[in-house]
Amino acid sequence: MKRVEIHRDGVRLSCLDGGSGSDVVVLLHGLAGSAREMLHTAESLLPGRHVIAMDQRGHGRSTRRPGDLSRSAYVDDVVAVIGELADGVPVTLAGQSMGGHTAMLTAARHPGLVSRLVMLEAGVGGRDNDDDYPARLGDWFASWPVPFPDAHAAAAFLGSTPIARSWVGDLEERADGLWPRFEPEVMRAAIEAVAERARWTEWLQVTAPTLLARGSNGTTTAVEVSRMLELRPDVEHVVIPDAGHDAHLDRPDEWARLLQEFLRRR
């Protein structure tokens, strides 16, 4: 996979790009993640496919403080990447968490660009009652004692879970230490746009064959998933055992197997 950049509306979008062929898969990470955490997934799809993993705006090596953090901006970024790196051909769009929400909105608004949709630990957005999870997440990211002097200090604070190891491995080295590749206030604003309202209308507008995957210990609620499947009974649904919200990191081989099986069937 090689690192490439495209530019849209003053925003730098960094991507990992590899493989070749007419079967194109675009991978979207979740909040506070990056394309790097999708490497195992991407490599499992090679050779024989063209795979693109994006650093979404405000994440990874893409523009760190973009002015527009709306859902439409994220969708338009995906459209730009498909147009420039995939020649505008219909792609399989697979995303985890916030990336899955972005993928769903893209499939709803641009059905001609998405041939298959995969949502891992992702739903229609919105929030339950007074649950201010964007503030909770923003406060958590703001609590990191950065800069970390070294990777050992970062691991001591963040822990040894798969997502923590992914964060540690992706820290940016600066003169004063190691920094995350995102800003807490940007993360809060980005996820606030997801929490703003539930996108049931967009869910019903998706026409692409869809796989809805979740971890057995994930955060996507059974109530939400049940309604999604009730509204679209054609959707395939799988549960990855012994996996949490970051199922692609918790059980990478099982996730890759399920994804490949879906692509072969569809």
N, C-alpha and C positions, 0 to 999 in steps of 0.2 A: 504494500500500500504506500503510495506516495502522497506527500502533503501538497495540496494545491489551494489557491485562493481565487475567489471571485469577488466582485464588488457590486453592491446594489444600493443606490440611494445614500451614498456616503458611508456605508457599513461594509467592513471587511468580513467575509465569510470563509473560514478555513475548513477544509475538508480532507479526509483521507480517501483516496481514490485508487481502485485496483481492479484487476481482471479485465475481461472484455466479453463481448457478445451482446445479443439483443435482449437477453433477460437481465434487466437492471433492477437492483435492489438498493433503496436509499434507507439508511438507518438513522434514527433520531434518538439521542440520549434524553434523559430526564433532567429535572431541575438540579443545578449545581454540578452536572456531569460534563462529559466531553466525548468527542469521537473516540478517544483513546480507550474508554471503557467498552466500546463496541468492537474492539479489534478481534476478540475471539469469535464473536458472531460473524463478523465480516470474513475472516479467514476460513470459517467452516463452510462458507458458501462458494469458496473458490476451489479449483478453477471452474471455468464454464459459465461464470456469470460476471457481470460488471457490477461492482459493489462500491457504493459511496457512503461514507459516514460523515455527517456534518457536525461541526462545532456550531451550535445555534448561537444567535446573537446574544452577547453578554456572557458567553461561556467559552471555555477553552482558549483557543488562539484567535477567535473571532473578536470583533470590536467589543471592548470590555464595558463601555458605558454608552450604549446606543441611546439615542434620544427617544425612539419609539419602541415601547415594549408591549404593544397591543397584540392580541391574537392575530389580527390581520397582517401585522408586520412579519410575524413568524411564518405564517402561511405564504406570504409573498416571497420570503427568502427561499423556502422549499421550491416554489415554482421557478425561481431564478436559477437555482442549482440544477433542477431537472432540465431547464432550457439550455444551460451552458455546458453541463458535464454529461448529460444523457441525451443531448440533441432533441429534447422535447418529446421523446417517445414515452408511452405509458410505462410506469414503473411499479414495482412492489414497494409500498411505503410501510415501514415497520418502525414503531416507536414505543419507548417505555415511559410510563408515567406522563409527565408534561409533554414529552415527545410523542406519545401516543395520542394525546389530545390534539396536538398540532397536526399529526397525520390524519386524524379523523376529519378535522376541519378542512384540510387540503382536499381530501377525497370527496367531501360534500360540495365544496365550491368549484373544484376543477375535476369533474369525473373523467374527462378525457385524458388526464395525466396520470391517473392511478388505476392500475389494472388489478391490484390486490392490496388489501389493507390488513395490517397486523397490529393489534394493540395489546401490549403487555403491561399489566398492572395500571391500566388507564381506563377512565370512564368519560362521562359527558361533562364533567366539571360541576361547578356550583359548590355549595357548602350546606351542611346540616345545621339548622337552628342558628346558634350564636357562635359556632366554632370558627374562630379567627385563626385558621392554620397558616395563612400567609404571614401574620405577625409572629406566630410561634416559630416558624421556620426562619424568618428574618432575624429574630432575636438569637436563635441558636447559631446561625452563621456568624453573627456579630460578636458572639462570645468567644470565638476562637482567639487564642492569645498570639496573634501574628505580629511580626514575622516569627516563624519557628526557626530556632538556630540551626536545626538539622532535621533529617528525616526521623531519627530516633525520638526526638522531642515531639514531632508531629504525631507519630504513632502512639506515643505514650498518652497524648491527649485524645486523639480520635479513636483509638482502639484498634482491634484486629479483625473486625468484620470485613467481608469482601468489599463493601462500598468504602469503608475507611481506608483499606489498602489501596483502592483505586484513587482516592483523593490524595493520599500521601505520594503515590507514584507519579501524580500529575502536577505536583506543586511547581511553581515557577521560581527559579533561583534568581535572586537579586543581590545587590551588594550587601544588604543588611540581613539577608536570610531568605527563608522560603515562604512564599505567599500562595494562597489559593488562586485559581484562575477565574475568579468571579468576585463581584462586590456584593456584600449582604443586602444592601438596599436595592440593588438591581434584581437579585433573586426574589426579594419580597414583592417588588412591583410586577415581575414576570408571572409569579404564581397567583398574585391577586387578580390578574386578568382571567386566569383559569377559574378562580373561585367566584368570579363576578356573577355568573349565572350558569345554570345547567343548559347544555346545548342539545336538547332532545330533538328539536327541529332538524338540526344538522345531522344528527345520528340517523334520522329517517331518510335524509336525502342521499346517504351513501348507497351507491349501486354496486360497488366493487365487492367481489367475494371477500369475506372478512373472517379473520381468526381473532377471537378474544381469549387471551391467555392471562392467567393470574397465578400467583404463588399461593400455596395452601395456607401460609401464614402472612399473606400480603395485607394491604390496606384497602384494596378495592372491596366495597361492601357487597355482601350477597344480595341485599335488597336492590342495589343499583344494577348489578349484573343480571339479576332475574328480570328486571324491567327491560333492560337492553335486549335480552333474548326474547322476551315476550313481544316486543315491538318489531324485532327482526328475527324471526325463527329460523331463517336460512343461515344465520351466523354460526360458525363452528366455535365451540367453547372447550377449553382444556384447563386443567388445574395441574400445576407443577408441584409435586410433593416435596416437603421439607424445604420450601423456598419462601422467602419473604417478598417485600416490595421490590427489591433488586434481584429478582429471580434470575436474570441473565448473568449475574455475577455469583449468586448463591449456588445455582445448578447450571453452569454454562453448557455442559455437554447435553443435558436433558433438554434445555431450551433450544440449543442448536438443532437437535434431532427433531423436535416438534416443528420448528420453523421449516426445516428442509422437507419434512413430510407434507406440510401444507403446500409448499411451493410445487412439489411434484404432483400433488392431486389437482391443483388449480392451474 
